[in-house]
Amino acid sequence: MDKINQAILKCLRTNARLSWQEIGRTVHLSGQAVAVRVLHMQDSGVISGYTVRTHPRSRYWVTVFMNNAAFDAFEQYIAQQADVLEAYKTAGEGCYQLTIEAESSSRLDALLSELLTYGTYRVHTVIRQVK
């Protein structure tokens, strides 16, 4: 990845709603050239999607420690949970890392209770943003 693509990604991370022309002015390209580069980065997997960020205090990061090797069943369960924004099979401490955005503490409690079917968990949340 060259420096121009890195600069385009920086612009998109700052504000993904910038127009191609606005990004082009920053990286010294035409809007059309920026669009071509972004499409290429999407096709190559560098950019895999766009998202909406919400206040981090409503998010929870949950490390799941499986009791057994029922990974397929667990992954099917997670795929059906709308509150689970991201799920990663991990190496190291824990088997899975989940990003959960629960609409209420009672919904989070219910989801965590359901996770106990598969194993134990550890929950982390934000107390304040530092950057």
C-alpha positions as CSV (number, residue, x, y, z in Angstrom):
1,M,0.0,0.0,0.0
2,D,1.5,3.3,-1.0
3,K,1.4,6.6,0.9
4,I,-1.5,8.0,-1.1
5,N,-3.7,5.0,-0.2
6,Q,-2.6,5.4,3.4
7,A,-3.6,9.1,3.3
8,I,-7.0,8.1,1.8
9,L,-7.6,5.6,4.6
10,K,-6.7,8.2,7.2
11,C,-9.3,10.6,5.7
12,L,-11.9,7.8,5.7
13,R,-11.1,6.9,9.3
14,T,-11.5,10.5,10.3
15,N,-14.8,11.0,8.4
16,A,-16.1,8.2,6.1
17,R,-18.7,10.6,4.7
18,L,-16.2,12.8,3.0
19,S,-16.8,13.1,-0.8
20,W,-14.2,11.7,-3.2
21,Q,-13.5,15.4,-4.2
22,E,-12.9,16.4,-0.6
23,I,-10.5,13.5,0.0
24,G,-8.9,14.3,-3.4
25,R,-8.1,17.8,-2.3
26,T,-6.4,16.4,0.8
27,V,-4.3,13.8,-1.1
28,H,-3.8,15.9,-4.3
29,L,-5.8,13.6,-6.6
30,S,-9.0,14.1,-8.6
31,G,-12.2,12.8,-7.0
32,Q,-12.4,10.1,-9.7
33,A,-8.9,8.9,-8.9
34,V,-9.8,8.6,-5.2
35,A,-12.9,6.6,-6.1
36,V,-10.9,4.2,-8.2
37,R,-8.3,3.7,-5.4
38,V,-11.1,3.2,-2.8
39,L,-12.8,0.6,-5.0
40,H,-9.5,-1.2,-5.5
41,M,-8.9,-1.2,-1.8
42,Q,-12.4,-2.7,-1.3
43,D,-11.8,-5.3,-4.0
44,S,-8.5,-6.3,-2.4
45,G,-10.0,-6.5,1.1
46,V,-8.1,-3.6,2.6
47,I,-11.5,-1.9,3.2
48,S,-14.1,-4.5,4.2
49,G,-17.0,-2.2,5.0
50,Y,-18.3,1.0,6.5
51,T,-19.9,1.3,9.9
52,V,-21.6,3.7,12.2
53,R,-19.9,4.3,15.5
54,T,-22.0,4.9,18.6
55,H,-21.1,6.0,22.0
56,P,-18.5,3.5,23.4
57,R,-20.2,3.4,26.8
58,S,-23.0,1.2,25.3
59,R,-20.4,-1.3,24.0
60,Y,-19.0,-4.2,25.8
61,W,-16.1,-6.4,24.8
62,V,-16.6,-10.0,25.9
63,T,-13.9,-12.7,25.9
64,V,-15.5,-16.2,25.8
65,F,-13.8,-19.2,27.3
66,M,-15.4,-22.3,25.8
67,N,-16.2,-25.3,28.0
68,N,-16.0,-27.7,25.1
69,A,-15.3,-27.8,21.4
70,A,-18.8,-26.9,20.2
71,F,-17.4,-24.1,18.1
72,D,-19.9,-24.6,15.2
73,A,-22.9,-24.4,17.5
74,F,-21.5,-21.3,19.3
75,E,-20.8,-19.5,16.0
76,Q,-24.3,-20.3,14.7
77,Y,-25.7,-18.9,18.0
78,I,-23.6,-15.7,17.7
79,A,-24.6,-15.2,14.1
80,Q,-28.2,-14.9,15.2
81,Q,-27.6,-12.3,17.9
82,A,-28.3,-8.8,16.7
83,D,-26.6,-7.3,19.7
84,V,-23.3,-9.0,18.7
85,L,-21.6,-6.5,16.3
86,E,-18.4,-8.4,15.8
87,A,-17.1,-11.9,16.7
88,Y,-13.6,-13.2,16.3
89,K,-12.1,-16.6,16.9
90,T,-8.9,-15.8,18.8
91,A,-5.6,-17.3,19.7
92,G,-4.2,-16.7,23.2
93,E,-6.3,-16.0,26.2
94,G,-9.9,-17.0,25.5
95,C,-11.5,-18.6,22.5
96,Y,-13.6,-15.8,21.1
97,Q,-13.7,-12.0,21.3
98,L,-17.2,-10.4,21.0
99,T,-18.2,-6.8,20.6
100,I,-21.6,-6.3,22.0
101,E,-23.9,-3.3,21.9
102,A,-26.8,-4.1,24.1
103,E,-29.8,-1.7,24.2
104,S,-30.1,-2.1,28.0
105,S,-28.4,-3.7,30.9
106,S,-31.2,-6.3,31.2
107,R,-30.5,-7.3,27.5
108,L,-26.8,-7.6,28.2
109,D,-27.6,-9.7,31.3
110,A,-29.8,-12.0,29.3
111,L,-27.2,-12.4,26.5
112,L,-24.4,-13.1,29.1
113,S,-26.7,-15.7,30.7
114,E,-27.1,-17.4,27.4
115,L,-23.4,-17.4,26.8
116,L,-23.0,-19.6,29.9
117,T,-24.4,-22.5,27.8
118,Y,-21.1,-22.5,25.9
119,G,-18.6,-21.4,28.5
120,T,-17.5,-18.6,30.8
121,Y,-16.8,-15.0,29.9
122,R,-15.0,-11.8,30.9
123,V,-16.6,-8.4,30.2
124,H,-14.9,-5.1,29.6
125,T,-16.5,-1.7,29.0
126,V,-15.4,1.9,28.6
127,I,-15.3,4.2,31.5
128,R,-14.0,7.2,29.6
129,Q,-12.5,8.0,26.2
130,V,-8.8,9.2,26.3
131,K,-8.3,9.7,22.6
